[in-house]
Amino acid sequence: MSDSALASGWSAPRGVPVSILTGFLGAGKTTLLNRLIGDPWLSDAALIINEFGDVGIDHLLVESSGDGVIELSDGCLCCTVRGELVDTLADLMDRMQTGKIRPFSRVVIETTGLADPVPVMQSVIGHPALGQSYRLEGVVTVVDAVNGLATLDAHEEARRQAAVADTLVISKTGLAMADGGMQSRLVSLNPNARIMDAEAADLSAQGLFDSGAYDPAAHSIDVGRWLSETSSRDATHGHPHDHGTEHGHEPGHHHDVNRHDAHIRADTLVSAQAIESQNLAMFLDLLRSAHGPNLLRMKGIVRLADDPSRPLVLHAVQSLMSEPVRLPAPPAGWDGKTRLVMITRDLPKGFIAELFAGFSGEPGIGRPDKAALVDNPLAIPGMRTTR
Ligand SMILES: Nc1nc2c(ncn2[C@@H]2O[C@H](COP(=O)(O)OP(=O)(O)OP(=O)(O)O)[C@@H](O)[C@H]2O)c(=O)[nH]1
């Protein structure tokens, strides 16, 4: 074993393999997982999906039978939910060994886009008890060909996600060619990683995740150092991020101090009110024209007035808004409510819920209605418009 492996507490491979699927906000983690979910190699896998903010959506959008998917929301895996991940892995093993759940032969963890992957990896390889039951095998990082280079420049989390990977998967290659600049940036961050195309026809789950036991020595010196730093900081609940604002909770909410860049927050909305398609379009237009550059990620499932049982799925990643998809039927586990998560920079708290309510006609004292909003977007507190 190498010195860096020893320093990081890395242990000999044993136990159930755990793969980590990471990548920045909207890079294409869930899309990739959906593409591979029917692969027989994953048929007896347990999937753990973590989401930023307190409104989970990905678990609704992963096309699985449902009983193999565990959602960890209400915080970020690398911050407050880390203890929950340890408990979940311990509980899974316990339930399998006592015959309460069908046996699983591997675990795949999808992190939030803002997650620093190092604490997540440490939960598996650095934890005294879990290290007996699980082994880390296959860290896969999705990098988006459209926004990837700018994202690597702007966000330390994205650079760490790329640096720790065994495999780098470039997504959205059909929308933009991953140019030489991005390839060389990835190679400089992680010279030994395999680079794959998310849209390649022959991509398989085994080809992606089965890269052998994780070896820190195969990565840059930084990776071994981060792994050992994280394990020692963990004892004092320290964290390598900025410690800034809370996300998605009232001030004083004690357990989700979901801290990353102090300007980034998750705004979430849950509404039982159905919305007319044209009002939704106006809501999105207004939001994007006024706040487009600050909208890092939006995803949601929307209850539409014309047929509330067939929701609309929305995705935007920075300036790129995907074509909304009308689902043919309600997804398993959906409670029929609109759920929107927006990860934004410098957006006032409560803004999205207020704006949406104005367009869906939800009554509220002193709330501007649709006409007032369209005539004067500044009617929403904190709203800035370019019109
Ligand atoms: N054309 C194309 N679109 C993609 C690809 N991967 C993802 N997308 C689109 O990008 C958007 C975001 O994809 P997701 O898979 O939800 O991204 P994610 O990384 O799981 O997002 P978060 O969990 O919110 O960080 C969706 O609109 C996808 O349809 C790809 O390889 N090609």
The ligand as an SDF file (V2000), in Angstrom:
LIG
                    3D

 32 34  0  0  0  0  0  0  0  0999 V2000
  -28.4510   16.2260  -24.8080 N   0  0  0  0  0  0  0  0  0  0  0  0
  -28.0980   15.8010  -23.5860 C   0  0  0  0  0  0  0  0  0  0  0  0
  -28.7470   16.2950  -22.5030 N   0  0  0  0  0  0  0  0  0  0  0  0
  -28.3790   15.8370  -21.2910 C   0  0  0  0  0  0  0  0  0  0  0  0
  -27.3440   14.8710  -21.1200 C   0  0  0  0  0  0  0  0  0  0  0  0
  -27.2110   14.6320  -19.7910 N   0  0  0  0  0  0  0  0  0  0  0  0
  -28.1100   15.4250  -19.1730 C   0  0  0  0  0  0  0  0  0  0  0  0
  -28.8230   16.1480  -20.0650 N   0  0  0  0  0  0  0  0  0  0  0  0
  -29.8800   17.1520  -19.7470 C   0  0  0  0  0  0  0  0  0  0  0  0
  -29.3730   18.0620  -18.7720 O   0  0  0  0  0  0  0  0  0  0  0  0
  -30.3630   18.3910  -17.7870 C   0  0  0  0  0  0  0  0  0  0  0  0
  -29.8460   18.0210  -16.3980 C   0  0  0  0  0  0  0  0  0  0  0  0
  -29.6470   16.6120  -16.3700 O   0  0  0  0  0  0  0  0  0  0  0  0
  -29.6740   15.7830  -15.0000 P   0  0  0  0  0  0  0  0  0  0  0  0
  -29.3570   14.3830  -15.3430 O   0  0  0  0  0  0  0  0  0  0  0  0
  -30.9140   16.0500  -14.2340 O   0  0  0  0  0  0  0  0  0  0  0  0
  -28.4600   16.4540  -14.2420 O   0  0  0  0  0  0  0  0  0  0  0  0
  -27.9550   16.1320  -12.7490 P   0  0  0  0  0  0  0  0  0  0  0  0
  -26.4790   16.1810  -12.7670 O   0  0  0  0  0  0  0  0  0  0  0  0
  -28.5760   14.8960  -12.2140 O   0  0  0  0  0  0  0  0  0  0  0  0
  -28.5500   17.4110  -12.0020 O   0  0  0  0  0  0  0  0  0  0  0  0
  -28.5180   17.7440  -10.4180 P   0  0  0  0  0  0  0  0  0  0  0  0
  -28.8010   16.4690   -9.6860 O   0  0  0  0  0  0  0  0  0  0  0  0
  -29.5920   18.7610  -10.2360 O   0  0  0  0  0  0  0  0  0  0  0  0
  -27.1740   18.3130  -10.1180 O   0  0  0  0  0  0  0  0  0  0  0  0
  -31.6110   17.6020  -18.2000 C   0  0  0  0  0  0  0  0  0  0  0  0
  -32.4220   18.4710  -18.9520 O   0  0  0  0  0  0  0  0  0  0  0  0
  -31.0820   16.4830  -19.0800 C   0  0  0  0  0  0  0  0  0  0  0  0
  -32.0140   16.0810  -20.0400 O   0  0  0  0  0  0  0  0  0  0  0  0
  -26.6660   14.3760  -22.3000 C   0  0  0  0  0  0  0  0  0  0  0  0
  -25.7250   13.5630  -22.2570 O   0  0  0  0  0  0  0  0  0  0  0  0
  -27.1010   14.8690  -23.5120 N   0  0  0  0  0  0  0  0  0  0  0  0
  1  2  1  0
  2  3  2  0
  2 32  1  0
  3  4  1  0
  4  5  2  0
  4  8  1  0
  5  6  1  0
  5 30  1  0
  6  7  2  0
  7  8  1  0
  8  9  1  0
  9 10  1  0
  9 28  1  0
 10 11  1  0
 11 12  1  0
 11 26  1  0
 12 13  1  0
 13 14  1  0
 14 15  2  0
 14 16  1  0
 14 17  1  0
 17 18  1  0
 18 19  2  0
 18 20  1  0
 18 21  1  0
 21 22  1  0
 22 23  2  0
 22 24  1  0
 22 25  1  0
 26 27  1  0
 26 28  1  0
 28 29  1  0
 30 31  2  0
 30 32  1  0
M  END
$$$$
